[in-house]
């Protein structure tokens, strides 16, 4: 049984790791000046970090199903320390970009930790555990920009990565000492190539996995639509807010993320389908107050809370159901699902910033509402046709089949 302290440690480690992907966003201008990088080259910093993260989801996270998860987590964290240190001491653009790509690649230890926590949790409270750990991820994402901006103002942009490297090293030591020595991973019966191919096979065979991956793509496209572009209207008339004030919006989003831990409890009660539908409706509704951002900051606050609450609720539900399909393949399932999260995040960011330039904030809100309404429509059309989290006998043993039968009797997709 997982202690609450260990679950909180998982959440902290997840938040600290994923924050490294987002630290650079408010620092790009400063980094560009310091290393004499062109605007186009500076822009590639964020792109490379996210590309590295996407590659890590597919090539590194599945390893959690065939090796000791404790050793894998500690090894990834130590390599992440080295990548962060490389970024902190970079004196040329090439070294910086290499360090950023490696940072993104290794930050996927976040998803290894989520799968690890899910494997240690009893099925009766798995949703609650995944909800709390995933809240750490969302809080890390939301606070990363605020923390990096403040630290850069105080001690320069390099201090952000030095501090993160130090914290990551400390977490590696603590996790090495407190994590179970056997990460509940099965014996290494698959070779690496077979492991990667089996991830694709799982998507081909599991309709629920494909559906939940599409939900993940759409909700994070909406999430990224807001957070990649909201600074643009706030930095201009009538507000002219500073970068620090804009970054503080992350604190508002945290309230929604924390409230969404209730989604895990609802999943444990077999209410995943209803939770998904309500959350997707809230996500669509959040764009109404968000569209009033130029005339009311309070409307923005309400919209941010609703959006982050909804995204977190669906995300927790997705991961809980996906993991339950085949617990013995949990790392592959969560890693594969998160690839769609990355695609959605990238699509939302690119579309929102481009659309704002040509059509303004109203058009961005229409885009976000479009992603959200598409997600709700997908739920409405599939809510009665998708079985509970259950895998075919071809990929599951007797224990998984028993889990499937129990899930079908009390759970919802």
N, C-alpha and C positions, 0 to 999 in steps of 0.2 A: 504493500500500500504506500502510495506517495504521501509524504508529509506535506503540509501546506508550505512549510519553509522551502522545501525542495522545488515545489511548483513555482513559487515566487522567484527562486534562483533561476529556473529555466526561463521565466518571463524576462528577467533582467538581462540574462545572457543573450536572449533572442533580440531584445530591443537594442542592446549595445552593438551587436553584430550587424544588424540590418541598417542601423543609422549610418554606418560607413558608406553606404551606397548614396546617401543623400547629403552628406556633409558639404560636398563641393558646390552645390547649387548657388548659395549666396556668396561664394568666394571666387567665382569665376573671373570677375573683373580684376580683383587683387592679384590672383594667381597669374593672369595674363600679363599684367604690368610687371610683376616680379621676374617672370621668366621670358619676357619679350615675345610673347606668343600672339599670333594674329587672332582676330575674333573667331574665324572659322576653326582654327586649331583649338582654341579655348573651348568652343562649343563641343568639340569631340571628346572632351573630358567626361561629360555626363554620358554621352553615347557609349563610350568604351566601357565605362563602369557598368552600365545596364546590360551591354552585350556580354560582358564577363559573367554577370549574375545569371543571365539566361543560360549560358553554356554550363555553368556550375550546376544549375537545377537538373539538367539532363545527364551530365557526365559525372558529377560527384555525389549528389544526394542519394541516388540508388545504391551506392556502396553500403549504406546503413542496413541493407537487407542481408548482406553476406559477410560483414566483418563486425567485430566488436564495436558497438556504437560509442562506448566510452573512449576508446583509443582514437576512433575516427574524429570525434568532437574535439578532443584535446589536440590532435595533430593539425586539424584545420585551423584551430584558434592560434596555434603557434606559427603556422605559415602566414596567417592573417597579420600577426604582429610584425613579421618580416616585411610584408607588403606595405603596411602602414608606415613603418620606419623608412622604407624606400621612398614613399611619397613625401614624407617629412623632410628628407635630406636632399630631394631632387634639385639639381642645379640646371638641368636641361629639360626641354619639352619631352624628348624621347624617354628619359628616365621617368618623368612624371606620368606619362601616358601608360607606360608599362606597369608602373606601380598601381595606377588606378584600375587597369584591366584586371590585374591580379587581386586587388582588393574586392572588386565585384565578384570574381570567380570564387573567392574563399568566403565571402560573406554569406554564401548559401548554407553555412553551418547553422544558420537560423532554422532552415527547414529540417535539417538533420535533428536538431533539438526538438522541434515540434513532433516529429515522428517518434523520437525517443520517449518523450513525455507521454504520448498516446499509448505506446507499447507498455509502459509501466503502470498506466491507470487501469483500474478495474472497469469493465464495460459499463457498469451502472453509473459511473461518474465520469466517463471519458469525455463527454461533451463539456462538462464543467471545467475539466483540466485543460482541454484544448482551448476553451474560451479564455481562460486566464492567461495561458501562455501566449496565445495569439494577440491578446490585448497588449502584451509587452512589445510585440512586433509593431503594432499600429502606433503605440506611444513612441517607440523609437523612431519611426518614420516621421511622425508629426513634430517631434521635438528636435530632430536632427538639425534642421535649418536654423531654428532659434538658437540652439546651443553653439553651433559653429559660427554664426554671425556675431554673437556676444564675445566668444573667445577670440575670434580674429580681431575684433575691435580692441581687446585688452592686450593681447600678446602676439598678434600676427597669425596668418593662416596656418603656418607650420605647427603652431602650438596645438591646433585642433587634432592633427594626426599623431603628434607625439603623445598627447593625453589619451587618445583612443588606443594607441599601441600599449600604453601602460595599463589601462583598464582591461584590455583584452588579455594581456599576460597574467594579470591578477585573476581574472575569471578562469583562465586555463588551469591555473594552479588549484583554485578552489574546486572546480568541477572534477579535476583529476582525483582529488581527495574524497569527494562526497558522492560521486555518481556510482551506481552499482558496477561491480567489476565485470559483470557479464551483461552486455547491453541488450539482452533478450533478442538478439539476432540469431537466425537459424544458422546451421553449419554452412560453410561456403560451398554449396553444391553447384553453383552456376559460375561459369567463367565470365570475365568482364563483358565480352561481346554478347554473350547470351543474356546477361543481365540487362544490357541496354535494349536488346531486341525484345525482351519480355515486357519492357515498359510500353513499347509500341503495341505489343500483343494485347496487353491489358486494355488499352484504349479501344482496340478493334472489337474486343469481346464484351466490354462492360458499357451498356447504354447509360447507366446512371453516372459513370465517370465522365463520359462525353458531355452529358447534360450539365453536370455540375461544373465542368471545365468551362463551358459556354457561359454559365452564370458568372463564374469568376472573371472571365474576360470582360463581360459587359459591366459588372459593378466596378472593376478597377479602371476601365475606360472612363466611366463617369467620375470616379474618385480623382483620377489624374487630370481630367478636364478642368475640374475646379482648382486643384492645388498647383497645377503648372501655369495657370493664367491669372489667378486672383490678385497677384501683386500688381498686375498691369493697371486695372482701374483704380486701385487704392493708392498707387503712387502718383496719380494725376489728379486733376480737378474732380470734385471739390475738396478732396481729403489731403492730398500731398503727404501721405504718411511715410515715415522713415522705414528703412529696412528692418530695424528692430521692432517697430510697432507691427509691421506686417507679419514678421516672424512669430510674434506673440499669438497670432491666430491659431498656431499649433496647440497652444494651451487650451483654447476653446474646444478644439477637436478632440482633445484627450477626454473631455467629459463624455462625449458620445461614445468613445471607444470603451471607457470603463463601464458605462451603462449597458453596453452590449454583452457583457459577460453573462447577463441573464439568458442570452441565446443558448449558451451551453447547457444551462439547467433545463431549458425547454426541450432541447434535443434529447436529454436524458429521460424526459417524460414521454418521448415518442411524438413530439409536436413539430418535427422538422419541416414538414410541408407547410403547415400554417405559419410558422415562423418566417419561412422564406417568402411567402406571399405578402405578409404584412410588411416585412422589411423592404421588399421591392416596391410596394406601394408608397412607403415613406420616402424611399429614394427618389421616386418620380416627383412626389409632392415637394421635396426639399428645394427643387429648382424654382418654385414659385417665389418664396422669399429671397432666394439667391438672385433672382432677376431684378430685385429692387435694391441691389447693393449700392447703386449710385445715389439713391435718395435716402437710404437708411442703413446705418451700420448695425442697428439692432436686427434688421431683417437678415443681414449677412450672418450674424451670430446664430440666429435660429436655424438658418439654412445649413450652416456648417455642422451644428450639433445633429440635426436630422440626418444629413448625408453620412456623417461618420458613424452614427449609430446603425444606420441601415446597412452600410457596407460591411461593418464588422459583424453584424448579426448573420448576414448571408455567408460571409467568409468562414465564420466558425462552423456554421451548419454544413457548408460544403466539405470542410476538412474532416469533420466528425463522420459524415456519411461515407466519404471516399475511403478513409482509413478502415472503416468497418467492413468494406468489401472483402479485403484479404489482409488481415493484420500481419501475416507473414511477409507481405509485399508492401508494407506501409510506406517505406521510404520511396519506393518507385511510384506509388500512387500519389503521394503528396508532392514529390518532385515534378512528376508529369503534370499534375493539376496546376502547379505554380508556374509552369512554362506559359500557360494561358494567361495567368495573372500578369506576367511580364509583357506579353503581347498586348494585352488590354491597356496596361499602363503606358506603353510606348505610343500606341495608337491615339489614346486620349491626349497625351502631351503634344504630339506633333500636330494633330488636328486643331486643338484648342488655340495654341499660339499662332498658328497660321491663320485661323479664322478670325481671331481678334484683330489682327493687322488689317484685314480687308473689310470686316463687317461689324466689329465692336463687341461689347460685352453681351448684348442681347442675343447675338448669334451664338456665342459660346454657351449661354444658358439653354438655348434651343438644342444645341448639340448634346449637352449633358442630359437634358430631359429625354432626348431621343434614345441615347444608350439605356437610360433607366426604364423608359416605357417598353423598349424592346425586350429587356429582361423580364418585366412584368408580364408581357404578352407571352413570352416563352414559357413562363411558369403556368399561366392560365391554360395554355394549350396542352401542357404535358402533365399537369398535376394529378390527373386520374389514370394516366397510362404508364407511369413509371413505378416499378416495384420498389420496395424498401431496399436498403443497402444489402445486396446479396450477390454473391459471385457464383458462377457456374461451377459444376463439379470438376470440370476440366482443369480449373486453376486452384481449387480449394480442397483441403482434406476434410475428414469427418468433423473436426472441430469447427472449421469455417462453415460447413454445411449446416451444422446445428445452430451456429450464430445466425446464419441466413434465415433459417426457419423461425427462430425467435424474433429476429428483426421484422420479418414479414407479418408476424402476428401482432406486433405492438408499435412498429415504427411507421414513419411516413417518409416519402421521398420528397 
